[in-house]
Amino acid sequence: MSIVKWSEDKIHKMNMWDIALVKFVCVFFGLILGAYISEFVRQYIWIFLILFLAGYITAIYRFFSKR
């Protein structure tokens, strides 16, 4: 089984909430990267970092868990 086929099978097993979680994780990652531009985000960088890590760990766990 190729890596492409394997990842397509995993993605097709994701539900709406899993995809939404991936999108939120991407938004938090973008906010963290944008922290050097915005003073507001820099003030709360630890909150955004914790939210990003929690969402990332959850998304990775759900992606690699066997269903």
C-alpha positions as CSV (number, residue, x, y, z in Angstrom):
1,M,0.0,0.0,0.0
2,S,1.4,3.4,-1.0
3,I,1.5,6.4,1.3
4,V,-0.9,8.2,-0.9
5,K,-3.5,5.4,-0.8
6,W,-3.0,5.0,3.0
7,S,-3.5,8.8,3.6
8,E,-6.6,8.9,1.3
9,D,-8.2,6.0,3.3
10,K,-7.5,7.8,6.6
11,I,-8.9,11.1,5.3
12,H,-12.1,9.5,4.0
13,K,-12.7,8.0,7.5
14,M,-12.6,11.5,9.0
15,N,-15.9,13.1,10.0
16,M,-17.0,16.7,10.0
17,W,-15.7,17.4,13.5
18,D,-12.2,16.0,12.6
19,I,-11.9,18.2,9.6
20,A,-13.1,21.2,11.6
21,L,-10.5,20.4,14.3
22,V,-7.8,20.4,11.6
23,K,-8.9,23.8,10.4
24,F,-8.9,25.3,13.9
25,V,-5.4,23.9,14.5
26,C,-4.3,25.6,11.3
27,V,-5.8,28.9,12.4
28,F,-4.0,28.7,15.8
29,F,-0.8,27.9,14.0
30,G,-1.2,30.9,11.8
31,L,-1.9,33.1,14.9
32,I,1.2,31.9,16.5
33,L,3.3,32.6,13.4
34,G,1.7,36.0,13.2
35,A,2.6,36.8,16.7
36,Y,5.6,38.7,15.6
37,I,3.3,41.1,13.7
38,S,0.5,41.7,16.1
39,E,0.9,42.9,19.7
40,F,-2.4,41.4,20.8
41,V,-1.4,37.9,19.8
42,R,2.0,38.3,21.4
43,Q,0.3,39.1,24.8
44,Y,-1.6,35.9,24.8
45,I,0.9,33.6,23.0
46,W,0.8,31.0,25.7
47,I,-3.0,30.6,25.4
48,F,-2.8,30.3,21.7
49,L,0.1,27.8,21.9
50,I,-1.8,25.6,24.4
51,L,-4.9,25.6,22.2
52,F,-2.7,24.8,19.2
53,L,-0.9,21.9,20.9
54,A,-4.2,20.5,22.4
55,G,-5.9,20.6,19.0
56,Y,-2.8,19.2,17.2
57,I,-2.4,16.3,19.5
58,T,-6.1,15.5,19.3
59,A,-6.1,15.7,15.5
60,I,-3.0,13.5,15.2
61,Y,-4.4,10.9,17.6
62,R,-7.7,10.7,15.8
63,F,-5.9,10.5,12.4
64,F,-3.7,7.6,13.4
65,S,-6.2,5.8,15.6
66,K,-7.7,2.6,14.1
67,R,-11.4,2.8,13.5
